[in-house]
Amino acid sequence: MRARWRLEKTEEDAAIDMTPMLDVVFIMLIFFIVSTTFIRDEGVQINRPSASTAQAQKSQGIVVSIDPQGQIWLDQKTLPFDQLAAKLRLQLVKKEQASVLIKADQAAATGDLIKVLDLIKSLGVEQVAVATEQKTG
């Protein structure tokens, strides 16, 4: 009778403890979540004009895009020009010292770019830049 009891106990001791493996999996999950970088997508493909004086900017801030058809994009959504001021004010309130980057397609009308630039300046934004590509050759 004692032999059976010991046999059952040894089978019980042979079970694998899954706790350390789960700890490692959770630590890896936390590591990957923390180390992931997120890229902000503007929602529209822009063919930027090239310029020999183009410079890299450190922070983007708010991005306003103008596509070749003259549509204005903000936060991956197209919106009419008359609503741009209200949406920009909301974003400027959320951020201190916000800068605005205008990504205008090279086929977009210059008038559309000037209208957007003038609107942004009228909102009191001092750091405004127009995105270009570095001219090669």
C-alpha positions as CSV (number, residue, x, y, z in Angstrom):
1,M,0.0,0.0,0.0
2,R,2.9,2.4,0.7
3,A,4.4,1.7,-2.7
4,R,1.3,2.8,-4.5
5,W,1.2,6.0,-2.5
6,R,4.9,6.9,-3.4
7,L,4.2,6.0,-7.1
8,E,1.3,8.5,-7.3
9,K,3.3,11.1,-5.6
10,T,6.2,10.9,-8.1
11,E,3.8,11.3,-11.0
12,E,2.5,14.4,-9.3
13,D,6.0,15.8,-8.9
14,A,6.8,15.3,-12.6
15,A,4.3,18.1,-13.7
16,I,6.0,21.0,-15.5
17,D,5.5,24.4,-13.9
18,M,4.4,26.9,-16.7
19,T,4.7,30.0,-14.5
20,P,8.3,31.0,-15.5
21,M,7.5,30.6,-19.2
22,L,4.5,32.8,-18.9
23,D,6.6,35.4,-17.0
24,V,9.1,35.5,-19.9
25,V,6.4,35.8,-22.5
26,F,4.8,38.7,-20.7
27,I,8.1,40.5,-20.2
28,M,8.8,40.0,-24.0
29,L,5.3,41.4,-24.8
30,I,5.9,44.5,-22.6
31,F,9.4,45.0,-24.2
32,F,8.0,44.9,-27.8
33,I,5.1,47.3,-26.9
34,V,7.4,49.8,-25.3
35,S,10.1,49.6,-28.0
36,T,7.7,49.9,-30.9
37,T,7.7,53.2,-32.8
38,F,4.7,54.5,-34.6
39,I,4.8,56.3,-37.9
40,R,2.1,58.9,-38.5
41,D,0.5,58.4,-41.9
42,E,-1.0,61.4,-43.6
43,G,-3.6,59.3,-45.5
44,V,-2.6,60.6,-49.0
45,Q,0.4,60.0,-51.3
46,I,2.1,63.3,-52.0
47,N,4.8,63.8,-54.7
48,R,6.8,66.5,-53.1
49,P,8.7,69.1,-55.2
50,S,12.5,69.0,-55.1
51,A,14.7,71.8,-53.8
52,S,18.4,72.2,-53.5
53,T,18.1,74.1,-50.2
54,A,15.9,71.4,-48.5
55,Q,16.7,70.8,-44.9
56,A,15.7,68.0,-42.5
57,Q,13.2,69.0,-39.8
58,K,13.4,67.4,-36.3
59,S,9.8,67.5,-35.3
60,Q,6.8,67.4,-37.6
61,G,4.0,68.7,-35.3
62,I,0.8,69.0,-37.3
63,V,0.8,67.9,-40.9
64,V,-1.5,69.4,-43.5
65,S,-1.4,67.8,-47.0
66,I,-2.6,69.2,-50.3
67,D,-3.1,66.6,-53.1
68,P,-3.0,67.3,-56.9
69,Q,-6.7,67.9,-57.0
70,G,-6.5,70.6,-54.4
71,Q,-8.1,68.6,-51.6
72,I,-6.8,69.3,-48.1
73,W,-6.0,66.4,-45.8
74,L,-5.6,66.6,-42.0
75,D,-5.4,63.5,-39.7
76,Q,-5.9,61.1,-42.6
77,K,-9.2,62.8,-43.6
78,T,-10.0,65.2,-46.4
79,L,-11.9,68.3,-45.4
80,P,-13.1,71.5,-47.0
81,F,-11.0,74.6,-46.7
82,D,-13.6,76.4,-44.6
83,Q,-13.3,73.7,-41.9
84,L,-9.5,73.7,-41.8
85,A,-9.2,76.7,-39.4
86,A,-11.5,75.1,-36.8
87,K,-9.7,71.7,-36.9
88,L,-6.3,73.4,-36.7
89,R,-7.4,75.5,-33.7
90,L,-8.4,72.3,-31.9
91,Q,-5.0,70.7,-32.6
92,L,-3.1,73.8,-31.6
93,V,-4.9,74.0,-28.3
94,K,-3.7,70.4,-27.5
95,K,-0.1,71.1,-28.3
96,E,2.2,73.7,-26.9
97,Q,4.6,75.4,-29.4
98,A,3.1,73.5,-32.3
99,S,4.7,73.6,-35.7
100,V,2.9,72.9,-38.9
101,L,4.3,71.1,-41.9
102,I,2.5,71.6,-45.2
103,K,3.0,68.7,-47.7
104,A,1.8,70.0,-51.0
105,D,2.0,67.9,-54.2
106,Q,4.1,69.4,-56.9
107,A,1.1,69.3,-59.2
108,A,-1.1,71.2,-56.7
109,A,-2.0,74.7,-57.5
110,T,0.2,77.4,-56.0
111,G,-3.0,79.3,-55.0
112,D,-4.1,76.4,-52.8
113,L,-0.7,76.3,-51.0
114,I,-0.8,80.1,-50.4
115,K,-4.4,80.0,-49.1
116,V,-3.4,77.2,-46.6
117,L,-0.2,79.0,-45.6
118,D,-2.0,82.3,-45.1
119,L,-4.7,80.6,-42.9
120,I,-2.0,78.9,-40.8
121,K,-0.1,82.2,-40.3
122,S,-3.4,83.9,-39.4
123,L,-3.9,81.4,-36.5
124,G,-0.7,82.6,-35.0
125,V,1.6,79.7,-35.8
126,E,5.1,80.9,-36.2
127,Q,6.8,77.7,-37.2
128,V,5.5,76.7,-40.6
129,A,7.4,74.7,-43.2
130,V,6.7,73.4,-46.7
131,A,7.9,69.8,-47.3
132,T,10.3,69.3,-50.2
133,E,12.7,66.6,-51.3
134,Q,16.4,67.0,-51.5
135,K,17.4,67.7,-55.2
136,T,19.7,65.1,-56.5
137,G,22.2,65.8,-59.2
